[in-house]
Amino acid sequence: MNFKELVAEYAYKTELHSHTYPVSACGQVLAEDSVKIHRDAGVSTLVITNHLTDYHLVGRTTAEVAEYYVSDYYKALEAAKGTDMCVALGCELKFEGTKNDYLIYGICPDDIEKIVSYIPRSIEEFYRDFKNDKNVIIHAHPRRANMDPTPYGYVDGLEVFNMHPGLEAKIVYTAKDAKDRGLLVTGGSDFHVCHSTLTKQANCLMRTKHQLRDSYDVAEAIKSKDVIFDIFGNIILPYFQA
């Protein structure tokens, strides 16, 4: 199969890692605007993976946090109505007193309140209780500065290709970790802000043979390993065997 045939077969592009304002305080783009930005960039499915951490709990109950958290997802979903782009719910979870972030796919809005309840706990407890055959739990940018080592047995994969242009992901080390440990591989733009040169949006997309309709489709695609990654037209086959 040549290059043109490969990209034609894996025609659908998914952004696996994006943030919107105000749910992610570090984000600078409203959910509605993010939909337009990513549609213009040729994205087929946009996964909203806003931060979920202990700062969300300040002055809010668990139920209030959950309602607030999904608000940007619903705004994006509404903005995508009538278009050919799908919006999926994800989550970037950080536990209280820790440095690591964990991306979660294969969830629905009803799951968020339960996820919130684990913020004061640990990845070990969360994985034991929350992990099921529909979801995928990924250590986000695990080699970024100040990250703690990935806990063995408590993640399904690593975000190898984190392409946030302002933060060093040390991709080579993460890629080796994933291979040595037999973990799933993901990647994403870690979108926070739009830039006219397209360096900060849609810079790393997962390509699939079929459009991913929701978070469960996203999780199944990641688990299938039948994916490739597209970094500005540079195609990566993460599971290629010569």
N, C-alpha and C positions, 0 to 999 in steps of 0.2 A: 504494500500500500504506500503510495507516495504522499507527499505533504498535502496536496490539494484534496486528495481522497480522504485523508485522515480528518482534516478540519471540517470537511463536508459531512462526514459521518457523525462527528461529535459537534453538532451544529449549535447546541444550546449552551448559553453562558450563564453561570450563576456566581453572584457575589456572595461569598460565605461570611464575610466579616464587615459589618457596617454599623455606624453609630449615628443617632439623630439627637437633636436638641429639642426639648430640655431633659429628656429621660437620662441620656448620657450628658452629664454636665460639661464634659470635655468636648462634646460635639458642637459644631457651629452651623449645622444645616437642619432645617425643619424636615420632618418626615415627608410632607407633601413635595417639597423641593427635591429631596433625595430621589424620589420616584422619577421625576422628570430628568434629573441629571443622569441616572443610570439607564433609563430608556434611551436617552440620546447617545449613550456610550455603547448601546447594543446589548445590554444585559437582558437576559430572558427571565431570570428569577433573582429577586433581591431579598436576601435574608437580613432581617433586622436583629442584630445581636447587641443590644444595648447593655451597658454595664449594669450589674446588680450587685450592690455592695452595702456595707453597713451605713454609709451616709444616707441611703434611701430610708433607713429606719428612724432617722431623727425626726421626732414629732409625728410619726405615722404608725398606725397599727399594721400588722402583717397584711390584713385584707386591704387596707388603704394603699400600701406599697404595691401590691399585686395589681390593683385597679390602675394606679398611676403608671406602672411599668408597661402595661399593655396598651396604654393610650396612644403612644406613638405608632405602634404596630397597626392599630385600627385606622389611624389617620393615613398611613401609607397604603393600607389595603383599600381604603376609600378612594385615594388619589389614583390608584391603579385600575379602578373599575372602568370597563369599556376599552381598555388597552390590551395589548398582547403580552404584557408583562405580569408575572406572578409575584406576590409578596409572601414570604414565609417568616414565621416566628422562630427566633433563636434566642440565646441568652449568653452573656459573658459574666460568669459568676465569680465573685471573690469572697472568700471567707474572712470573717473578722480576725484581725491580728495576723493575717498572712499577706504574702506578696503576689502569689500566683493567681492567674486568671484561667478559667475553664469555660470553653465554648460548649454549649449544649444544643444539639439538634434532635428532632424527633419529639417535639413537645407541642402542646396546645395552650391557649390562654388559661384553661382550668388548672394547669400544672404549676403556674407561677406562684400561687400562694404557698404551695408545699415547698417549692424551691426556696422562697424567701425565708421560710422557717429554719432552713439549714445555714443561713449566713453566720450565726454565732457558733457553728459547729466545725466540721472538718471535711475535707475531700474524702477521707476514708469512710466516714459515717454516711456521707451523701451517696457515694458510689454503691456501698453495700445496700442502702435502702431504696435508692431511686433508679438504679440501673435496671433496664429491661430490654427485651429483644427489639423494641421499636426505636430506642434512642441511641445516641452516640455522644460520648463525653470526651472532649479533646483538650489537652493542655495547650493553651494559647501561648504563642511566642515563648517557648520554655527556656530559651537561651538568652533572652533579653537581660540586660544588667539588673542585678538585685533579685532575679528569680531564684526560688529554691529548686533543688533537683526534683524532677518528675517522680512522684511516688509510684513505685512498681506495683502493678496489679490493680491500680485504681484509676486508670484512664484507658480509653480505647485507642487513642491515637495522639499524634502531635501535629501542631500547626507548623509544618516545615517552612512553607513559603509565605511568611508574614511580610508583606511588602510595604508596611508603613515607611514612608520615605525619610522620616525624621528620627527613627529609632533602629538600632542595630539588632537584627534577629539572629545573627550567626548561623546562617542557613546550613552551612556545611556540617557543623556539629549536630544540629537537629536532624538533618537527613541521615547521618550515620546512626544516631540514637534510634530513629524509627526503624531503620533496616536491621540493626543489631537486635532489637527487641521485638521485631515482628509486629510493629504497631501501624495503624492506619495513618495515612498522610492526608493533610488538608493544606489549604492556602487561601489567602484573601488579602484584600487591599487595606484592611483595618481603616476604613474610611471614616474621617471625622470632618473634613473640610474640603470644599470644591476648589479646584485650581484650573485656570484656563489652559494650562499646558497638559492637562490630563495625567499629571504625575501622581495625584492624590486620590483619584477615583478610577475604579474599574481597571486597576493596574495588574491585578492577578485574579483571574476568573477560572472557575472549574467548568470544564466543558463536558457535556454528556450527550448521549444519543437522543434523549427525549427531554422535553421540558419538565422541570420539577415544579409540581403544583403547590406543594405545601411543605411543612417542616419534616413530615414523615417521609416524603419523597426524597428530600435532601439527605436525611439519615440513611435511607436505603441505598442511595447512590454512593455515598461515602463508603458504606460497608461493602458494596459490590466490588469495589476497586476498579470498576469499568469506567474510569474517568481519566481525563488528561487536564493539564493546567496550561493556561495561556497567559504569558507575561508579555504584553505588548507584541503579540504575534510570535513570540518565542515559545515553542511548544515543549512541554515537559511530560514525559511518560513515567510517572512515579513507580509503576510496578512492572516496567519492562524487563523481560528476561531474554537475553540473547540466545 
